[in-house]
Each structure stands twice: as structure tokens, then as C-alpha cells.
Amino acid sequence: MKTLLVRAQEARGRQSQCGFDLRRARARSLRTHFIFRVDTWTPDGESIVEHVADVEDYQLALATYRAACERWPGTPTTLRQGARVIEDSAGACAWLGPTRG
């Protein structure tokens, strides 16, 4: 009875014989550009702390942005389409001025 390791080695041999390499196929099909991106920023808003997500669909991007805002409350977070800022947790209501209670 063949072990799992022997089967895997034989499968790799068959893949290389027929010219198919799964790692190369994955590398060729890996997307690197998406329409929307979600980022967290330093408190002064000068630089990105973490790139949270790249998303192609707007509704999914908005849900991802909102989830990031809930996950890290108080952390400046943006949803951008290229250079255009669609949502900004740090300055979303800054134009309203101070709140009155």
C-alpha cells in the first residue's frame, strides 16, 4: 500500500510531465489591482498603518469598511476608490462642527 507522501510525489511528477504546475497557474491568476481599498491610518492621518482589504464590489467594500470601523473604533479608517475617498471615519462629520448636547 502506498503512503500519502509517495502518492503526492507521484502526482507532482505527473504534473511536471504534462507541463502543468499549479503554483505557476496560481501566480498568473493572482489579482493585484482592485477598484476599492480599505485602510487604517495614523491618528494624524499622514500615513497608512495597515492595508485592510482590496475589494472589487462596492457593496462588499462598504460592508468591509463598516466592519473595520466596528472592529477598530476610534481608528481613522478610509474606503477609497483610487485616490478618491468614499468614506472616512476620522472626518466623516467634521463639517458639522462641535456637537451640542
C-alpha positions as CSV (number, residue, x, y, z in Angstrom):
1,M,0.0,0.0,0.0
2,K,1.4,3.4,-1.0
3,T,1.8,6.1,1.6
4,L,0.3,9.6,1.2
5,L,3.8,11.0,0.7
6,V,4.5,8.6,-2.2
7,R,1.2,9.5,-3.8
8,A,1.9,13.2,-3.6
9,Q,5.3,12.8,-5.1
10,E,3.9,10.8,-8.0
11,A,1.2,13.4,-8.6
12,R,3.9,16.1,-8.7
13,G,5.8,14.0,-11.2
14,R,2.7,13.7,-13.4
15,Q,2.0,17.4,-13.2
16,S,5.5,18.3,-14.3
17,Q,5.5,15.7,-17.1
18,C,2.4,17.2,-18.7
19,G,3.7,20.7,-18.3
20,F,1.2,21.8,-15.7
21,D,2.4,23.5,-12.5
22,L,-0.3,24.5,-10.0
23,R,1.9,27.1,-8.4
24,R,2.6,28.9,-11.7
25,A,-1.0,28.8,-12.6
26,R,-2.0,30.4,-9.3
27,A,0.7,33.1,-9.7
28,R,-0.6,34.0,-13.1
29,S,-4.2,34.3,-12.0
30,L,-3.5,36.3,-8.8
31,R,-5.2,39.7,-8.9
32,T,-3.1,42.6,-7.8
33,H,-5.4,45.5,-8.7
34,F,-8.9,46.1,-7.2
35,I,-11.3,49.0,-7.5
36,F,-11.8,49.7,-3.8
37,R,-9.4,49.6,-0.8
38,V,-9.9,49.9,3.0
39,D,-7.0,51.3,5.1
40,T,-6.4,52.3,8.7
41,W,-4.3,55.4,9.3
42,T,-2.2,57.1,11.9
43,P,-4.2,59.4,14.2
44,D,-2.8,62.5,12.4
45,G,-3.9,61.0,9.1
46,E,-0.5,61.3,7.5
47,S,0.3,57.6,6.7
48,I,-1.3,54.2,6.4
49,V,-0.9,51.9,9.3
50,E,-2.5,48.8,7.8
51,H,-4.0,48.0,4.4
52,V,-7.1,46.1,5.5
53,A,-8.6,44.9,2.2
54,D,-8.8,45.2,-1.6
55,V,-12.3,44.7,-2.9
56,E,-13.9,44.7,-6.4
57,D,-17.6,45.1,-5.5
58,Y,-18.9,48.4,-4.0
59,Q,-21.4,46.9,-1.6
60,L,-18.8,44.4,-0.3
61,A,-16.3,47.2,0.1
62,L,-18.7,49.3,2.1
63,A,-19.6,46.3,4.3
64,T,-15.8,45.7,4.8
65,Y,-15.2,49.4,5.7
66,R,-18.1,49.3,8.2
67,A,-16.8,46.1,9.8
68,A,-13.3,47.6,10.1
69,C,-14.8,50.7,11.8
70,E,-16.6,48.5,14.3
71,R,-13.6,46.2,14.8
72,W,-11.2,49.2,15.5
73,P,-13.4,52.0,16.9
74,G,-11.5,55.3,17.1
75,T,-9.0,54.3,14.5
76,P,-9.1,56.5,11.4
77,T,-10.3,54.2,8.5
78,T,-10.9,55.0,4.9
79,L,-12.7,53.4,2.0
80,R,-11.1,54.7,-1.2
81,Q,-11.6,54.2,-5.0
82,G,-8.1,55.0,-6.3
83,A,-7.3,58.4,-4.8
84,R,-10.9,59.3,-4.2
85,V,-12.0,58.9,-0.6
86,I,-15.6,57.5,-0.4
87,E,-15.8,57.0,3.3
88,D,-13.6,58.5,6.1
89,S,-14.2,57.6,9.7
90,A,-12.0,60.3,11.0
91,G,-13.6,63.2,9.3
92,A,-17.0,61.9,8.3
93,C,-18.8,64.5,10.4
94,A,-16.1,67.1,10.8
95,W,-18.0,69.6,8.6
96,L,-20.9,69.6,11.2
97,G,-18.7,71.3,13.8
98,P,-18.9,70.5,17.5
99,T,-22.0,68.7,18.7
100,R,-24.4,70.3,21.0
101,G,-25.8,68.3,23.8
